Amino acid sequence: MASQGDPPYLPEPFEDSTILELLDSISFPHPTSIQFMNVIAFYHLLYKLSFPSEVIASKLPLHARKPTGTTTELILRVAGEHIPKIKTENEAAVITWVRNNTKVPVPSIVHFDSSCSNALKCEYIILTLCPGQNLGDLCNSMGAPEIDSILDQIADILVELHQQPWTHIGGLHFSPAGDIVPGPLLEETFCYVTNSERYWGPEEHYEEISLVTGPFYTYVDYITAHLRKCIWYIHNRPKTLQPLLLPLIPRVKALLPILASKASSLNDVKLRLAHKDIHFANLLYDPSTQNLTGLVDWEFSGVVPFTKWNPVMSFPWNGRKTKKDFLRTRPLYGRFEERCKERGLDWLLQDAQFKSRDQEEMQKATDLLQTIIAMRIKGYKDIMPRMEGWLKDLELCLEYFGV
């Protein structure tokens, strides 16, 4: 999901000749067709490249090769400039790890470049095309048994990812030797290269204002880094933030040693790889088999405390931004919980719950402070009436810890 109110900051669509120049530079054959995919996407442009299967086979992993005489379709995914380098590397590494270590249906990475030193002058990934139709386009016409089957399959995906414990909070990337190793944290925030000047002015650099840091090796370290960055924001946006939040800085600073003193219990959380944006528009589905056939858009995925596997509650949204669609899909989360309990997956739901009131208040305070800062900087007037309530909730969190 994209940040509210920001334009997409994407490159203009490319001429076919530019894409052919890129393919030549990486010794790929020319496709028989190049189709620009006119879809709603905030962080990338998409192209479908069609090849005779026998022509492209040598560039593909064995499992992705099709018989002679058929057509193989690949996706060229061209990134915007929002988060240089690490977003592309994270998506390529995570998808590769998921494909190599689980049965979760994902595409295969065929080639990627996390630099802009190429014909497109943009970062890109070439990956295989998952079969199926967009679930967001289909779900509104489905009956209860079909929806239950989909919810069960999504639970199965979470179970698959849950089997692998991790020891860090952050993303993944490739080491110089080609191994998949812990990488920086990626979260959808209001701090991107593309909007840094809009919200911060030309004197601030993305690296300074971004929340992208890490990896972190404990929950408390992760939270502490976010709170310290919030304090930095308040100090560096005096007109926008200080009248509202400056009195809270001493209290937030006083919270940090309290969290450190409670670290042993606060850090009691499962760290698991999560997609973090499993809405139905990111799922592909085969109506003939009633099977999910692909989970796409892993760019902001990463290892998180499992309490944050669904951080913005995008599951079970259908990907359509209307109040009617939100109201239609929201009850499905309750049904998802019912299905998990019926199938003996209560433990999955329990692992997604905070282990203590301390944990919950710690995370809530951090989320509220970040939300208030983001909404104030962006200046969303329709949000402002809710600000007073958020501030009161934040103060209650701080009072809970005695600060």
VENSULJO-V655136 format. One record per pair of residues at least 12 apart in sequence whose ideal C-beta (glycine too) atoms are under 10 Angstrom apart, sorted by the first residue. I is the first residue (numbers start at 1). J is the second residue. Records with the same first field share a line. If there is no record, write none. Layout:
I->J  J
//
This chain:
1->42  188  276  277  279  281  282  297  300  311  312  313  314  317  319  321
2->40  41  42  43  82  188
3->42  82  188  189  190  191  192  195  374  378
4->190  321  374  375  378  380  383
5->190  195  378  379  380
6->42  82  190  192  194  195  198  199  378
7->42  194  195  198
8->40  41  42  43  44  45  80  82  194
9->42  43  80  81  82  192  193  194  195  198
10->41  42  43  44  45  78  79  80  81  82  122  194
11->44  45  78  79  80  81  120  121  122
12->45
13->36  38  45  47  78
14->34  36  45  47  76  78  119  120  121  122
15->34
16->30  31  33  34  35  36  47
17->34  119
18->118  119  120  121
19->31  34  36  47  49  76  78  119  120  124
20->34  119
21->118  119  120
22->76  78  111  113  118  119  120  121  122  124  126
23->49  51  59  76  111  119  126
24->119
25->113  117  118  119  120
26->59  110  111  113  118  119  126
27->58  59  111
28->49  51  55  56  58  59  74  110  111  126
29->49  51  52  55  56  58  59
30->49  51  55
31->47  48  49  50  51  52  55  56  71  72  73  74  76
32->49  50  51  52  55  71
33->48  49  50  51  71  73
34->47  48  49  50  76
35->47  48  49  50  73
36->48  76
37->75  76  77
39->134  281
40->281  319  320  321
41->77  78  80  297
42->80  82  188
43->77  78  79  80  81  82  83  87  91  188  192  194  297  299  300
44->75  76  77  78  79  80  82  87  88  91  122  123  124  125  297  299
45->76  77  78  79  80  120  122  124
46->75  76  77  78
47->74  75  76  77  78  124  126
48->73  74  75  76  129
49->72  73  74  75  76  110  126  129
50->71  72  73  74  129
51->66  70  71  72  73  74
52->66  68  69  70  71  72
53->65  66  67  68  69  70  71  72  73
54->66  67  68  69  70  72
55->68  72
56->71  72  73  74  110
57->72
59->72  74  110  111  126
60->72  74  108  110  128
61->99  108  109  110  128
63->99  108  128
64->107  108  110  127  128  129
72->128  129
73->128  129  131
74->107  108  110  111  126  127  128  129
75->107  110  125  126  127  128  129  130  296
76->110  111  120  124  125  126  127
77->91  107  112  123  124  125  126  127  296  297  299
78->120  121  122  123  124  125
79->91  112  113  114  116  120  122  123  124  125  299
80->122  123  192  193  194
81->116  122  123  192  193  194  206
82->188  191  192  193  194  195  206  299
83->123  184  186  187  188  189  191  192  193  194  206  210  212  299  300
84->114  115  116  123  192  193  206  207
85->114  115  116  123  173  184
86->114  170  171  173  183  184  185  186  210  212  299
87->114  123  171  184  186  192  212  299  300
88->112  113  114  115  122  123  124  125  173  299
89->112  114  123  125  171  172  173  174  183  184  186
90->114  170  171  172  173  183  184  185  186  212  298  299  300  301  302
91->109  112  114  123  125  127  171  172  173  186  296  297  298  299  300  301
92->109  111  112  113  114  125  127  172  173  174  180  298  299
93->109  112  171  172  173  174  175  179  180  181  182  183  298  301
94->106  109  171  172  173  180  183  186  273  274  275  298  299  300  301  302  303
95->107  108  109  112  125  127  172  295  296  298  299  301
96->108  109  112  172  174  178  180
97->164  172  180  273  298  301
98->157  160  161  164  172  273  275  295  298  301
99->128
100->180
101->160  161  163  164  180  273
102->157  159  160  161  163  164  273
103->156  157  160
104->156  157  158  160  161  273  275  292  294  295
105->130  131  132  153  157  283  284  291  292  293  294  295  296
106->127  128  130  157  275  294  295  296  298
107->125  126  127  128  129  130  284  294  295  296  298
108->126  127  128  129  130
109->125  126  127  128
110->125  126  127  128
111->124  125  126  127
112->124  125  126  127  174
113->125  126
114->173  174
125->299
127->296
128->294
129->284  294  296
130->283  284  292  293  294  295  296
131->284  285  286  291  293  294
132->283  284  285  286  287  288  289  291  292  293  294
133->283  284  285  286  287  293
134->280  281  282  283  284  285  294  296  318  319
135->150  154  279  280  281  282  283  284  285  287  292  293  294  295  318  319
136->279  280  281  282  283  284  285  317  318  319  320  325  329
137->280  281  285  318  319  320
138->150  280  283  285  287  318
139->280  281  283  285  316  317  318  319  320  325  328  329  332
140->280  318  320  324  325  328  329
142->285  287  290
144->335
145->290
146->285  287  290
147->316  329  332  335  336  339
148->332  335  336  338  339  342
149->290  291  292  339
150->280  283  285  290  291  292  316  332  336  339
151->315  316  332  333  335  336  337  338  339  340  343
152->292  336  339  340  342  343  345
153->283  285  290  291  292  295
154->278  280  283  292  295  315  316  332  336  339  340
155->336  337  339  340  343  345  348  349
156->292  343  345
157->275  278  283  292  295
158->272  274  275  278  306  309  310  315  336  340  345  348  349  351  352
159->340  343  345  347  348
160->273
161->272  273  274  275  301  303  306  309
162->270  272  273  274  306  309  345  347  348  351  352
163->272
164->271  272  273  303
165->270  271  272  273  303
166->182  215  270  271  272  273  302  303  304
167->182  215  217  218  271  303
168->181  182  183  185  214  215  216  217  218  221  222  271  302  303
169->182  185  214  215  216  217  218  219  221  222  223  225  269  271  302  303  304  305  308
170->182  183  184  185  186  212  213  214  215  216  217  222  271  302  303  304
171->183  184  185  186  187  212  214  215  273  298  299  300  301  302  303
172->184  186  215  273  298  301  302  303
173->215
181->215
182->214  215  216  217  302  303
183->214  215  302  303
184->210  212  213  214  215  216  302
185->210  211  212  213  214  215  216  222  225  226  300  302  303  304
186->210  211  212  214  276  299  300  301  302
187->210  211  212  213  214  226  276  300  302  304  308  311  312  370
188->211  276  277  299  300  311  312
189->209  210  211  212  229  370  373  374
190->209  211  370  373  374  375  377  378
191->204  206  208  209  210  211  212  229  233  374  377
192->206  209  210  212
193->205  206  207  209  210
194->206
195->209  377  378
196->208  209  210
198->377  378
199->237  240  374  377  378  379
200->233  236  237  377
201->236  237
204->236  237
208->229  232  236
209->229  232  233  236  237  377
210->229
211->225  226  229  230  233  370
213->225  226  228  229
214->302  303
215->302  303
216->271  303
217->267  271
218->263  264  266  267  269  271  305
219->259  263  266  267  268  269  271  304  305  307  308  359  362  363
220->256  259  260  261  262  263  264  265  266  267  359  362
221->259  260  263  267
222->267  271  304  305  308  363  366
223->255  256  259  266  305  359  362  363  365  366
224->255  256  257  259  260  263  362  366
225->366
226->363  366  367  369  370
227->252  253  255  256  259  362  365  366  369  370
228->252  253  256
229->369  370  373
230->245  248  249  252  365  366  369  370  372  373
231->245  248  249  252  253  256  369
233->245  369  370  373  374  376  377
234->246  248  249  252  369  372  373  376
235->249
237->373  376  377
240->373  376  377  378  379
241->372  373  376  377
243->376
244->372  373  376  387  388  391
245->369  372  373  376  391  394
248->369  372  391  394  395  398  403
250->403
251->365  394  395  397  398  399  401  402  403
252->365  366  369  394  398  403
253->403
254->398  401  402  403
255->361  362  365  366  397  398  401  402  403
256->403
257->403
258->358  362  401  402  403
259->358  362  365  366  401
262->356  358  359  362  401
265->355  356  358  359
266->354  355  356  358  359  362  363
267->305  355  359
268->305  354  355  356  358  359
269->304  305  306  307  308  351  354  355  356  359  363
270->304  305  306  307  309  351  352  355
271->303  304  305  306
272->303  304  305  306  307  308  309  351  352
273->298  301  302  303  304  306  309
274->298  300  301  302  303  304  305  306  308  309  310  311
275->295  296  297  298  300  301  302  309  310  314  315
276->297  298  299  300  301  302  304  308  309  310  311  312  314  315
277->295  296  297  298  299  300  301  310  311  312  314  315  317
278->295  297  301  309  310  314  315  316  317
279->297  310  312  313  314  315  316  317  318  319  320  329
280->314  315  316  317  318  319  320  325  329  332
281->296  297  314  317  318  319  320
282->294  295  296  297  298  314  315  317  319
283->295  296  297  315  318  319
284->296
305->351  352  354  355  359  363
306->348  350  351  352  353
307->351  352  353  354  355  359  360  363
308->352  363  367
309->348  351  352
310->333  352
311->363  367
313->326  330  333
315->329  332  333  336
316->328  329  330  331  332  333  334  335  336
317->329  330  332  333
318->332
336->349
337->349  352
340->352
357->400
358->400  401
360->397  400
361->396  397  398  399  400  401
362->397  400  401
363->397
364->393  394  396  397  400
365->393  394  395  396  397  398  400  401  403
366->394  397
367->390  393  394  397
368->389  390  391  392  393  394  395  396  397  398
369->390  391  394  397  398
371->383  386  387  390  394
372->386  387  390  391  393  394
375->387  390
//
